[in-house]
Amino acid sequence: MHPRYNGVTLLELIRAHQPERIVLASYSPEELAAQTWRDQNEISLFHVLPWAESMGVALEALDPQAPLRFEAERFREALRQYPKGQQILRQVEPLENNLKWVLTNPRTPEDFAQGPVLEALRAYHQGYGEVFGEGPATGFRRERMAQVAGRLAALEGSVAVLVDVLEYPWLLWALPAERVVLPGHHTPTELERQRSVLDRAWQLNESDDWGVLLQQLQEVEGPEALYCAAQIYLAAGQPEAAYQLMEQLVHTDFQHPAYLPGYALARYGQLADWMGRRDQALRAYKAVLGLSWAPQEAREIALAGQKTPFRLER
């Protein structure tokens, strides 16, 4: 969400690097083929992968044991079921709080090549290892990244590696230093600034200045900006204005990013329902369910809308 490091920043860094291939270090080949990243909030991949395809840049996933990363959450969920387990989880709360410092503060790409962030991640992993050891509690990160590093070492040519932030330190430490080029100083582009505006609008909060955000979205333009502006008008209790924007949006090419068609059509259906245009709403809901992929939230809205017309509380 930050103008100096967001999903488009990763794309711009990759463009500058001009790699012969892009590697996903935290996904398996099967997950890449099934495109499961779309359901994991991997916003950057919605920008990077279409670019790679359009430019003919090879894409490869190197972690055959990637599904083991889900063991960490299952482990914590199991502990939450019991008082003793809850007590153990409280021991690592300080570690989680320190991790939030890494994940929630505004960052630049070069931050992840410097001491404070790397030390915070190292301390997090060391603390978890002391409490639980390497295994299900850590998603087998160390073991998995050691294997990925071995596969990376066998690749030739220029490679851009995308890796989960929690697995990044283990991969970094497992690779020969002479093979690694970490992000350096990067001047944000206009596309990154626009992406930060859109990200802010998607995370709309009551504390935001909605008027300023609407003005910024007008400068961004495009179908995703129209959708976000409609969301603001709807949140402000102006569904008529929201409907007008969505009517404009659905008559454009709104296929990118890939999550937008599902969300846009689902919201368009709801607003058409609110306007008393039930047939139009049903067509929109049907269109959502007819997409080859749509976010689960959009599908749930469409299914609910087919059963019951959407209504806003006045």
Backbone as numpy.savetxt, mean C-alpha at the origin, in Angstrom:
# Nx Ny Nz CAx CAy CAz Cx Cy Cz
2.40 8.70 2.32 1.60 9.90 2.32 2.45 11.17 2.32
3.74 11.02 2.42 4.59 12.20 2.51 5.09 12.59 1.12
5.19 13.88 0.82 5.62 14.28 -0.52 7.05 13.86 -0.86
7.83 13.50 0.17 9.22 13.12 -0.09 9.41 11.60 -0.05
8.36 10.85 0.26 8.47 9.39 0.21 7.07 8.80 0.20
6.60 8.42 -0.99 5.32 7.74 -1.11 5.41 6.72 -2.24
4.28 6.17 -2.65 4.31 5.12 -3.66 4.95 5.54 -4.96
4.73 6.78 -5.36 5.32 7.26 -6.61 6.81 7.52 -6.44
7.25 7.82 -5.21 8.69 7.99 -4.97 9.45 6.72 -5.35
8.91 5.58 -4.97 9.57 4.32 -5.32 9.67 4.17 -6.83
8.59 4.53 -7.52 8.62 4.46 -8.98 9.68 5.40 -9.55
9.77 6.62 -9.02 10.76 7.57 -9.52 12.18 7.09 -9.24
12.41 6.49 -8.09 13.74 5.96 -7.79 14.12 4.84 -8.75
13.14 3.98 -9.05 13.40 2.88 -9.97 13.68 3.41 -11.37
12.92 4.39 -11.79 13.16 5.00 -13.10 14.59 5.53 -13.20
15.02 6.21 -12.14 16.36 6.79 -12.14 17.44 5.70 -12.17
17.15 4.59 -11.51 18.13 3.49 -11.44 18.24 2.74 -12.76
17.15 2.72 -13.54 17.10 2.03 -14.83 17.53 0.57 -14.72
16.83 -0.21 -13.91 17.23 -1.61 -13.72 16.83 -2.47 -14.91
17.53 -3.58 -15.02 17.16 -4.57 -16.03 16.01 -5.44 -15.54
15.88 -5.53 -14.21 14.76 -6.27 -13.65 14.41 -5.70 -12.29
13.18 -5.97 -11.87 12.71 -5.58 -10.54 12.41 -6.86 -9.78
12.90 -6.92 -8.54 12.71 -8.10 -7.71 11.87 -7.74 -6.49
10.87 -8.59 -6.22 10.08 -8.48 -4.99 10.65 -9.49 -4.01
11.28 -8.99 -2.96 11.98 -9.87 -2.03 11.06 -10.49 -1.00
9.87 -9.94 -0.82 8.98 -10.42 0.24 7.75 -11.14 -0.29
7.79 -11.51 -1.57 6.68 -12.24 -2.18 7.20 -13.48 -2.88
6.35 -14.48 -2.95 6.71 -15.71 -3.65 6.28 -15.61 -5.11
6.86 -16.44 -5.97 6.42 -16.44 -7.37 4.93 -16.72 -7.50
4.40 -17.60 -6.66 2.97 -17.91 -6.71 2.13 -16.70 -6.33
2.57 -15.95 -5.32 1.84 -14.76 -4.92 1.88 -13.68 -6.00
3.03 -13.55 -6.65 3.13 -12.58 -7.73 2.21 -12.96 -8.88
2.19 -14.25 -9.23 1.32 -14.70 -10.32 -0.14 -14.47 -9.98
-0.51 -14.69 -8.72 -1.90 -14.49 -8.29 -2.21 -13.04 -7.96
-1.19 -12.19 -7.98 -1.32 -10.76 -7.68 -1.95 -10.51 -6.30
-1.55 -11.32 -5.34 -2.10 -11.15 -3.99 -1.66 -9.85 -3.34
-0.61 -9.22 -3.87 -0.16 -7.93 -3.32 -1.27 -6.89 -3.37
-2.22 -7.05 -4.28 -3.29 -6.07 -4.40 -4.16 -6.02 -3.15
-4.20 -7.11 -2.41 -5.02 -7.16 -1.19 -4.20 -6.91 0.07
-2.93 -6.49 -0.09 -2.03 -6.28 1.05 -1.67 -4.82 1.25
-2.45 -3.92 0.67 -2.19 -2.47 0.79 -0.81 -2.07 0.28
-0.34 -2.76 -0.75 0.96 -2.44 -1.35 0.75 -1.34 -2.39
0.50 -0.13 -1.92 0.13 0.96 -2.81 1.19 1.21 -3.87
2.46 1.13 -3.50 3.52 1.43 -4.46 3.48 0.49 -5.66
3.09 -0.75 -5.45 3.09 -1.71 -6.55 2.02 -1.39 -7.59
0.98 -0.68 -7.20 -0.03 -0.26 -8.16 0.55 0.73 -9.17
1.69 1.33 -8.83 2.35 2.26 -9.74 3.57 1.61 -10.41
4.34 0.86 -9.63 5.58 0.30 -10.15 5.33 -0.81 -11.17
4.42 -1.73 -10.86 4.25 -2.89 -11.73 3.69 -2.53 -13.11
2.68 -1.67 -13.21 2.23 -1.27 -14.56 3.34 -0.59 -15.36
4.15 0.23 -14.68 5.27 0.88 -15.38 6.25 -0.17 -15.89
6.59 -1.14 -15.04 7.53 -2.18 -15.45 7.01 -2.93 -16.67
5.74 -3.25 -16.66 5.15 -3.97 -17.79 5.21 -3.13 -19.07
4.89 -1.84 -18.93 4.88 -0.97 -20.12 6.28 -0.75 -20.68
7.29 -0.81 -19.80 8.67 -0.57 -20.22 9.42 -1.85 -20.56
8.77 -2.99 -20.38 9.44 -4.25 -20.67 10.49 -4.64 -19.66
10.39 -4.13 -18.43 11.34 -4.48 -17.37 10.88 -5.77 -16.70
11.76 -6.75 -16.63 11.42 -8.04 -16.05 11.04 -7.90 -14.58
10.12 -8.71 -14.14 9.64 -8.68 -12.75 9.72 -10.09 -12.19
10.29 -10.21 -10.99 10.50 -11.53 -10.40 10.30 -11.46 -8.89
9.69 -12.51 -8.34 9.54 -12.65 -6.88 10.45 -13.77 -6.42
11.19 -13.55 -5.33 12.29 -14.47 -4.98 12.10 -15.24 -3.68
11.00 -15.04 -2.98 10.86 -15.68 -1.67 9.84 -16.81 -1.72
10.26 -18.04 -1.95 9.30 -19.15 -2.03 8.59 -19.43 -0.71
9.17 -18.95 0.40 8.55 -19.17 1.71 7.82 -17.92 2.22
7.51 -16.99 1.32 6.89 -15.73 1.73 5.63 -15.89 2.57
4.76 -16.88 2.31 3.56 -17.01 3.15 3.86 -17.20 4.64
5.10 -17.59 4.98 5.45 -17.74 6.39 5.41 -16.41 7.14
5.44 -15.28 6.40 5.40 -13.98 7.08 4.10 -13.80 7.85
3.04 -14.49 7.41 1.76 -14.37 8.10 1.75 -15.11 9.44
2.76 -15.95 9.65 2.84 -16.66 10.92 3.01 -15.69 12.09
3.65 -14.55 11.85 3.88 -13.59 12.94 2.56 -13.08 13.50
1.62 -12.71 12.64 0.34 -12.21 13.12 -0.48 -13.34 13.74
-0.43 -14.53 13.16 -1.16 -15.65 13.74 -0.62 -16.00 15.12
0.69 -15.87 15.28 1.31 -16.13 16.58 0.81 -15.14 17.62
0.81 -13.85 17.25 0.33 -12.83 18.20 -1.15 -13.01 18.50
-1.92 -13.37 17.50 -3.36 -13.57 17.73 -3.60 -14.73 18.68
-2.79 -15.78 18.57 -2.92 -16.91 19.49 -2.59 -16.50 20.92
-1.56 -15.68 21.09 -1.19 -15.22 22.43 -2.28 -14.34 23.04
-2.96 -13.58 22.21 -4.00 -12.68 22.73 -5.16 -13.43 23.36
-5.30 -14.70 23.07 -6.43 -15.48 23.57 -6.29 -15.85 25.05
-5.08 -15.68 25.62 -4.84 -16.16 26.97 -4.19 -15.06 27.82
-4.53 -15.00 29.11 -3.93 -13.97 29.98 -2.40 -14.01 29.99
-1.83 -15.21 30.05 -0.38 -15.32 30.06 0.20 -14.80 28.75
-0.47 -15.11 27.64 -0.01 -14.62 26.36 -0.10 -13.11 26.26
-1.16 -12.55 26.81 -1.30 -11.09 26.81 -0.19 -10.44 27.61
0.18 -11.09 28.71 1.28 -10.57 29.53 2.59 -10.58 28.75
2.81 -11.64 27.98 4.03 -11.72 27.18 4.04 -10.64 26.10
2.89 -10.40 25.48 2.81 -9.38 24.44 3.08 -7.98 25.00
2.72 -7.78 26.26 2.99 -6.47 26.87 4.49 -6.21 27.00
5.27 -7.28 27.04 6.73 -7.12 27.13 7.30 -6.47 25.87
6.63 -6.70 24.73 7.17 -6.17 23.48 6.45 -4.89 23.03
5.55 -4.37 23.85 4.88 -3.13 23.49 5.87 -1.98 23.25
6.92 -1.84 24.10 7.89 -0.77 23.80 8.54 -0.93 22.43
8.77 -2.17 22.02 9.34 -2.41 20.69 8.39 -1.94 19.60
7.09 -2.23 19.79 6.10 -1.81 18.79 6.00 -0.29 18.75
6.10 0.34 19.90 6.04 1.81 19.94 7.24 2.43 19.22
8.40 1.84 19.40 9.58 2.35 18.69 9.46 2.12 17.18
8.83 1.01 16.80 8.62 0.75 15.39 7.70 1.80 14.77
6.72 2.24 15.53 5.81 3.27 15.03 6.59 4.55 14.70
7.65 4.81 15.44 8.47 5.98 15.15 9.04 5.88 13.74
9.42 4.67 13.34 9.97 4.46 12.00 8.88 4.60 10.94
7.71 4.02 11.23 6.69 3.89 10.19 5.78 5.09 10.05
5.62 5.88 11.09 4.63 6.96 11.04 5.24 8.34 10.87
6.51 8.50 11.17 7.13 9.80 10.95 7.46 10.00 9.48
7.35 11.24 8.98 7.73 11.49 7.58 9.16 11.06 7.31
9.35 10.41 6.18 10.67 9.88 5.84 11.08 10.35 4.44
12.37 10.30 4.22 12.92 10.45 2.88 13.56 9.11 2.51
13.76 8.84 1.23 14.39 7.55 0.87 15.73 7.33 1.55
16.54 8.40 1.64 17.88 8.21 2.22 17.84 7.90 3.71
16.72 8.19 4.38 16.60 7.84 5.80 16.85 6.36 6.03
16.43 5.54 5.06 16.53 4.10 5.24 17.94 3.58 4.95
18.83 4.48 4.64 20.24 4.11 4.48 21.09 4.64 5.62
20.44 5.29 6.58 21.18 5.97 7.64 20.94 5.33 9.00
21.83 5.70 9.94 21.90 5.07 11.24 20.62 5.03 12.06
19.93 6.15 12.28 18.78 6.13 13.19 17.70 5.12 12.81
17.33 5.07 11.55 16.29 4.13 11.13 16.81 2.70 11.18
18.01 2.47 10.67 18.57 1.11 10.70 18.75 0.62 12.13
19.18 1.51 13.03 19.35 1.12 14.43 18.02 0.81 15.07
16.98 1.59 14.76 15.65 1.33 15.31 15.13 -0.03 14.84
15.34 -0.36 13.59 14.89 -1.65 13.08 15.72 -2.78 13.68
17.02 -2.54 13.84 17.87 -3.57 14.45 17.43 -3.85 15.87
17.15 -2.79 16.65 16.72 -2.95 18.04 15.37 -3.69 18.10
14.50 -3.40 17.16 13.19 -4.08 17.13 13.39 -5.59 16.95
14.19 -5.97 15.97 14.40 -7.39 15.71 15.16 -8.06 16.85
16.14 -7.37 17.40 16.89 -7.96 18.51 15.98 -8.19 19.70
15.13 -7.20 20.00 14.21 -7.35 21.13 13.23 -8.48 20.93
12.68 -8.59 19.74 11.74 -9.68 19.46 12.44 -11.03 19.56
13.67 -11.08 19.05 14.41 -12.33 19.12 14.69 -12.76 20.55
14.98 -11.79 21.43 15.26 -12.12 22.83 14.02 -12.66 23.54
12.84 -12.20 23.14 11.60 -12.64 23.80 11.09 -13.95 23.19
11.11 -14.04 21.86 10.46 -15.16 21.19 11.41 -16.07 20.41
12.61 -15.60 20.10 13.47 -16.36 19.22 13.05 -16.18 17.77
13.88 -16.68 16.86 13.56 -16.63 15.44 12.64 -17.78 15.10
11.51 -17.47 14.50 10.53 -18.51 14.18 9.19 -17.91 13.83
8.10 -18.56 14.22 6.77 -18.06 13.88 6.51 -16.63 14.34
7.01 -16.27 15.53 6.75 -14.93 16.06 7.34 -13.85 15.19
8.39 -14.16 14.47 9.05 -13.16 13.61 8.78 -13.39 12.13
7.88 -14.33 11.83 7.61 -14.63 10.43 8.80 -15.24 9.72
9.72 -15.84 10.48 10.92 -16.47 9.92 11.68 -15.49 9.01
11.68 -14.21 9.37 12.23 -13.18 8.48 13.72 -13.39 8.20
14.47 -13.66 9.27 15.93 -13.79 9.08 16.26 -14.94 8.14
15.64 -16.07 8.36 15.90 -17.26 7.53 15.46 -17.01 6.09
14.30 -16.42 5.91 13.78 -16.19 4.56 14.65 -15.21 3.78
15.07 -14.12 4.43 15.87 -13.12 3.73 17.27 -13.63 3.43
17.80 -14.53 4.23 19.09 -15.14 3.92 18.99 -15.95 2.62
17.87 -16.64 2.45 17.67 -17.41 1.22 17.48 -16.47 0.03
16.74 -15.39 0.22 16.54 -14.43 -0.86 17.87 -13.81 -1.26
18.70 -13.49 -0.26 20.01 -12.90 -0.56 20.83 -13.84 -1.43
20.77 -15.13 -1.16 21.49 -16.10 -1.98 21.00 -16.10 -3.41
19.69 -15.98 -3.60 19.14 -15.95 -4.95 19.52 -14.64 -5.66
19.53 -13.54 -4.91 19.93 -12.26 -5.50 21.37 -12.30 -5.97
22.22 -12.93 -5.19 23.65 -12.99 -5.53 23.88 -13.70 -6.86
22.93 -14.56 -7.22 23.09 -15.32 -8.46 22.60 -14.56 -9.68
21.94 -13.42 -9.47 21.42 -12.65 -10.59 22.50 -11.75 -11.17
22.45 -11.57 -12.46 23.39 -10.68 -13.13 22.67 -9.42 -13.59
23.45 -8.37 -13.80 22.88 -7.13 -14.30 22.34 -6.25 -13.18
21.73 -5.15 -13.58 21.21 -4.16 -12.64 19.83 -4.59 -12.15
19.67 -4.63 -10.82 18.43 -5.11 -10.21 17.93 -4.08 -9.19
16.65 -3.77 -9.23 16.01 -2.97 -8.20 15.22 -3.90 -7.30
15.45 -3.82 -5.99 14.84 -4.74 -5.04 13.83 -3.98 -4.18
12.61 -4.49 -4.13 11.59 -3.96 -3.25 11.36 -4.99 -2.14
11.41 -4.53 -0.89 11.35 -5.45 0.24 10.53 -4.82 1.36
9.81 -5.65 2.09 9.05 -5.20 3.26 9.99 -4.53 4.26
9.52 -3.45 4.88 10.40 -2.69 5.76 10.92 -3.52 6.92
10.13 -4.46 7.43 10.59 -5.29 8.54 11.59 -6.34 8.08
11.59 -6.66 6.81 12.53 -7.66 6.30 13.75 -7.01 5.67
13.65 -5.72 5.41 14.74 -4.97 4.80 16.07 -5.11 5.56
16.10 -4.95 6.91 17.41 -5.07 7.59 18.05 -6.44 7.42
17.24 -7.49 7.53 17.80 -8.84 7.40 18.36 -9.06 6.00
17.67 -8.56 4.99 18.18 -8.70 3.63 19.46 -7.88 3.44
19.46 -6.68 3.97 20.63 -5.81 3.85 21.85 -6.44 4.49
21.67 -7.00 5.68 22.79 -7.59 6.39 23.26 -8.90 5.75
22.39 -9.54 4.96 22.77 -10.82 4.35 23.44 -10.64 3.00
23.40 -9.44 2.42 23.98 -9.21 1.11 25.41 -8.68 1.23
26.27 -9.02 0.30 27.62 -8.44 0.28 27.52 -6.92 0.12
28.24 -6.18 0.93 28.13 -4.71 0.91 28.43 -4.14 -0.46
29.37 -4.77 -1.19 29.75 -4.22 -2.48 28.66 -4.38 -3.54
27.65 -5.22 -3.26 26.56 -5.42 -4.22 25.38 -4.49 -3.98
25.43 -3.72 -2.89 24.26 -2.95 -2.47 24.45 -1.46 -2.75
23.45 -0.87 -3.39 23.39 0.59 -3.57 22.09 1.06 -2.94
22.20 1.78 -1.81 21.01 2.26 -1.10 20.60 3.63 -1.62
19.34 4.00 -1.43 18.89 5.31 -1.91 19.69 6.45 -1.30
20.04 7.40 -2.13 20.71 8.60 -1.66 19.77 9.78 -1.71
20.34 10.97 -1.82 19.51 12.17 -1.86 18.60 12.14 -3.09
17.35 12.49 -2.88 16.37 12.48 -3.97 15.51 13.72 -3.87
15.43 14.47 -4.94 14.58 15.65 -4.98 13.20 15.24 -5.47
12.17 15.45 -4.67 10.81 15.02 -5.07 10.36 15.66 -6.37
9.66 14.89 -7.17 9.12 15.38 -8.43 7.70 15.89 -8.23
7.16 16.52 -9.26 5.78 17.00 -9.20 4.80 15.83 -9.06
5.10 14.72 -9.69 4.23 13.55 -9.55 4.18 13.05 -8.11
5.30 13.12 -7.41 5.32 12.71 -6.00 4.48 13.66 -5.16
4.58 14.95 -5.44 3.77 15.93 -4.70 2.29 15.66 -4.93
1.92 15.39 -6.17 0.52 15.11 -6.46 0.06 13.84 -5.76
0.94 12.84 -5.73 0.59 11.60 -5.04 0.35 11.84 -3.55
1.13 12.71 -2.95 0.97 13.00 -1.52 -0.37 13.68 -1.26
-0.84 14.52 -2.19 -2.15 15.15 -2.05 -3.25 14.08 -2.11
-3.14 13.18 -3.07 -4.13 12.11 -3.19 -4.12 11.21 -1.95
-2.93 10.88 -1.47 -2.83 10.04 -0.26 -3.49 10.72 0.93
-3.27 12.02 1.06 -3.89 12.76 2.16 -5.41 12.72 2.06
-5.91 12.88 0.83 -7.35 12.86 0.62 -7.96 11.49 0.91
-7.25 10.43 0.57 -7.74 9.09 0.88 -7.84 8.88 2.39
-6.96 9.52 3.15 -6.95 9.37 4.61 -7.69 10.52 5.30
-8.72 11.04 4.68 -9.40 12.25 5.12 -9.73 12.22 6.62
-9.31 13.27 7.32 -9.58 13.42 8.74 -10.35 14.71 8.99
-11.09 14.74 10.10 -11.83 15.95 10.44 -10.90 17.12 10.69
-9.68 16.85 11.11 -8.73 17.92 11.41 -8.11 18.53 10.15
-8.31 17.90 8.99 -7.77 18.45 7.75 -8.55 19.69 7.33
-7.89 20.57 6.62 -8.57 21.71 6.00 -9.14 21.23 4.68
-10.43 20.90 4.67 -11.04 20.29 3.50 -11.06 21.25 2.32
-11.23 22.54 2.57 -11.24 23.52 1.49 -9.91 23.57 0.77
-8.83 23.59 1.55 -7.49 23.60 0.95 -7.25 22.31 0.18
-7.69 21.18 0.75 -7.49 19.89 0.09 -8.23 19.83 -1.24
-9.44 20.38 -1.29 -10.19 20.42 -2.54 -9.47 21.27 -3.58
-8.91 22.37 -3.14 -8.15 23.23 -4.06 -6.93 22.48 -4.61
-6.24 21.76 -3.74 -5.07 21.00 -4.18 -5.46 19.89 -5.15
-6.61 19.26 -4.92 -7.07 18.20 -5.82 -7.40 18.75 -7.19
-7.91 19.97 -7.26 -8.17 20.59 -8.56 -6.88 20.77 -9.34
-5.79 21.04 -8.64 -4.50 21.20 -9.30 -3.95 19.86 -9.78
-4.29 18.78 -9.07 -3.81 17.45 -9.46 -4.54 16.98 -10.71
-5.87 17.15 -10.75 -6.70 16.72 -11.86 -6.68 15.19 -11.98
-7.41 14.67 -12.98 -7.44 13.24 -13.21 -8.57 12.57 -12.46
-8.91 11.32 -12.83 -10.04 10.62 -12.23 -9.89 10.32 -10.75
-8.68 10.01 -10.29 -8.51 9.72 -8.87 -8.73 10.98 -8.04
-8.32 12.13 -8.57 -8.57 13.39 -7.87 -10.06 13.69 -7.82
-10.80 13.37 -8.89 -12.25 13.55 -8.89 -12.90 12.68 -7.82
-12.45 11.44 -7.73 -13.01 10.53 -6.71 -12.76 11.08 -5.31
-11.54 11.50 -5.05 -11.21 12.00 -3.72 -12.00 13.27 -3.39
-12.18 14.14 -4.38 -12.97 15.35 -4.17 -14.42 14.98 -3.86
-14.95 14.00 -4.57 -16.32 13.56 -4.29 -16.45 13.02 -2.88
-15.42 12.31 -2.42 -15.43 11.80 -1.06 -15.52 12.94 -0.03
-14.82 14.01 -0.32 -14.82 15.15 0.60 -16.21 15.80 0.62
-16.80 15.98 -0.55 -18.14 16.57 -0.59 -19.15 15.68 0.11
-19.02 14.39 -0.06 -19.94 13.47 0.62 -19.77 13.55 2.13
-18.51 13.58 2.59 -18.25 13.70 4.03 -18.76 15.02 4.58
-18.80 16.05 3.74 -19.27 17.37 4.16 -20.78 17.50 4.07
-21.47 16.40 3.72 -22.92 16.45 3.65 -23.45 17.07 2.38
-22.68 16.98 1.28 -23.11 17.53 0.00 -23.11 16.43 -1.07
-24.01 15.46 -0.95 -24.01 14.33 -1.89 -24.32 14.73 -3.33
-25.09 15.82 -3.53 -25.37 16.25 -4.90 -24.08 16.63 -5.62
-23.23 17.41 -4.95 -21.96 17.79 -5.54 -21.08 16.57 -5.76
-21.12 15.63 -4.81 -20.34 14.40 -4.96 -20.82 13.61 -6.17
-22.13 13.53 -6.36 -22.69 12.79 -7.50 -22.26 13.42 -8.82
-22.27 14.73 -8.90 -21.87 15.41 -10.13 -20.42 15.09 -10.49
-19.55 15.05 -9.49 -18.16 14.71 -9.75 -18.01 13.25 -10.20
-18.77 12.36 -9.56 -18.69 10.95 -9.93 -19.28 10.72 -11.32
-20.30 11.47 -11.67 -20.86 11.38 -13.02 -19.81 11.79 -14.05
-19.04 12.80 -13.72 -17.95 13.22 -14.59 -16.87 12.15 -14.66
-16.56 11.55 -13.52 -15.49 10.55 -13.46 -15.81 9.33 -14.31
-17.02 8.79 -14.21 -17.33 7.53 -14.89 -17.38 7.68 -16.41
-17.31 8.90 -16.89 -17.25 9.11 -18.33 -15.82 9.42 -18.80
-14.85 9.08 -17.96 -13.43 9.21 -18.30 -12.81 7.82 -18.31
-11.54 7.74 -18.64 -10.79 6.50 -18.52 -10.23 6.46 -17.10
-10.83 5.62 -16.26 -10.41 5.58 -14.85 -9.92 4.19 -14.45
-9.13 3.58 -15.32 -8.63 2.23 -15.06 -7.39 2.20 -14.18
-6.74 3.33 -14.01 -5.50 3.36 -13.21 -5.64 4.41 -12.11
-5.17 4.09 -10.90 -4.62 2.82 -10.43 -5.70 1.73 -10.39
-5.28 0.48 -10.33 -6.20 -0.64 -10.49 -7.25 -0.72 -9.40
-7.02 -0.06 -8.26 -8.04 -0.08 -7.20 -9.15 0.92 -7.46
-8.93 1.88 -8.36 -9.89 2.97 -8.55 -11.21 2.52 -9.18
-11.23 1.67 -10.22 -12.52 1.30 -10.80 -13.51 0.73 -9.80
-13.05 -0.17 -8.94 -13.95 -0.77 -7.95 -14.51 0.24 -6.98
-13.62 1.05 -6.40 -14.08 2.06 -5.45 -14.99 3.09 -6.13
-14.62 3.53 -7.34 -15.38 4.58 -8.00 -16.77 4.10 -8.37
-16.87 2.91 -8.94 -18.18 2.40 -9.34 -19.06 2.10 -8.13
-18.45 1.61 -7.05 -19.24 1.35 -5.84 -19.80 2.64 -5.27
-18.97 3.68 -5.20 -19.45 4.97 -4.69 -20.47 5.60 -5.64
-20.24 5.46 -6.93 -21.19 5.99 -7.91 -22.55 5.33 -7.73
-22.55 4.01 -7.50 -23.81 3.31 -7.25 -24.52 3.84 -6.02
-23.78 4.07 -4.95 -24.40 4.59 -3.73 -25.01 5.97 -3.96
-24.28 6.82 -4.65 -24.78 8.18 -4.89 -25.98 8.17 -5.84
-25.95 7.27 -6.83 -27.12 7.14 -7.71 -28.33 6.68 -6.91
-28.11 5.77 -5.98 -29.20 5.35 -5.09 -29.75 6.54 -4.31
-28.85 7.33 -3.77 -29.28 8.49 -2.97 -30.09 9.47 -3.83
-29.75 9.55 -5.13 -30.46 10.44 -6.05 -31.76 9.83 -6.55
-32.07 8.61 -6.10 -33.30 7.96 -6.52 -33.21 7.28 -7.87
-32.00 7.04 -8.35 -31.80 6.43 -9.67 -31.37 4.97 -9.47
-32.33 4.17 -9.07 -32.05 2.79 -8.68 -31.49 1.97 -9.83
-32.03 2.08 -11.03 -31.52 1.30 -12.15 -30.05 1.64 -12.43
-29.75 2.91 -12.36 -28.36 3.35 -12.58 -27.45 2.78 -11.49
-27.94 2.80 -10.26 -27.17 2.26 -9.14 -26.91 0.77 -9.32
-27.93 0.03 -9.72 -27.77 -1.41 -9.89 -26.77 -1.73 -10.99
-26.76 -0.93 -12.05 -25.77 -1.15 -13.11 -24.35 -0.92 -12.59
-24.20 0.09 -11.74 -22.88 0.37 -11.17 -22.42 -0.77 -10.26
-23.34 -1.26 -9.41 -22.98 -2.36 -8.51 -22.61 -3.61 -9.31
-23.37 -3.87 -10.38 -23.08 -5.03 -11.22 -21.72 -4.88 -11.87
-21.39 -3.66 -12.27 -20.09 -3.42 -12.90 -18.94 -3.70 -11.94
-19.11 -3.33 -10.67 -18.07 -3.62 -9.67 -17.82 -5.12 -9.60
-18.91 -5.88 -9.50 -18.79 -7.33 -9.33 -18.32 -8.00 -10.62
-18.41 -7.31 -11.74 -17.94 -7.85 -13.00 -16.47 -7.59 -13.29
-15.83 -6.77 -12.45 -14.41 -6.49 -12.64 -13.58 -7.74 -12.35
-12.46 -7.88 -13.06 -11.58 -9.02 -12.79 -11.01 -8.97 -11.38
-10.85 -7.77 -10.86 -10.44 -7.58 -9.46 -10.97 -6.25 -8.96
-11.44 -6.25 -7.73 -11.85 -5.02 -7.06 -11.52 -5.18 -5.58
-11.18 -4.09 -4.89 -10.93 -4.20 -3.45 -12.11 -4.83 -2.74
-11.84 -5.59 -1.71 -12.90 -6.29 -0.99 -13.96 -5.32 -0.47
-13.54 -4.17 -0.01 -14.49 -3.19 0.50 -15.47 -2.76 -0.59
-14.96 -2.56 -1.81 -15.83 -2.16 -2.92 -16.82 -3.27 -3.26
-16.37 -4.50 -3.24 -17.26 -5.63 -3.52 -18.35 -5.74 -2.46
-17.99 -5.52 -1.21 -18.98 -5.58 -0.13 -20.03 -4.49 -0.29
-19.59 -3.28 -0.69 -20.53 -2.19 -0.93 -21.48 -2.57 -2.06
-20.95 -3.14 -3.13 -21.78 -3.51 -4.27 -22.78 -4.59 -3.92
-22.34 -5.59 -3.18 -23.25 -6.67 -2.78 -24.36 -6.14 -1.89
-23.99 -5.28 -0.94 -25.00 -4.71 -0.05 -25.96 -3.81 -0.83
-25.42 -3.05 -1.80 -26.25 -2.15 -2.59 -27.23 -2.87 -3.48
-26.86 -4.05 -3.95 -27.80 -4.82 -4.75 -29.01 -5.27 -3.94
-28.78 -5.51 -2.65 -29.88 -5.97 -1.79 -30.73 -4.82 -1.29
-30.07 -3.74 -0.89 -30.78 -2.63 -0.26 -30.27 -1.31 -0.80
-31.15 -0.42 -1.29 -30.70 0.89 -1.78 -29.96 1.67 -0.71
-28.90 2.33 -1.11 -28.09 3.12 -0.19 -28.85 4.38 0.25
-28.77 4.68 1.52 -29.40 5.87 2.06 -28.44 6.58 3.01
-28.46 7.89 2.97 -27.68 8.69 3.91 -28.59 9.19 5.01
-28.09 9.16 6.23 -28.84 9.74 7.34 -28.77 11.26 7.25
-29.90 11.88 7.28 -29.94 13.33 7.16 -29.83 13.97 8.54
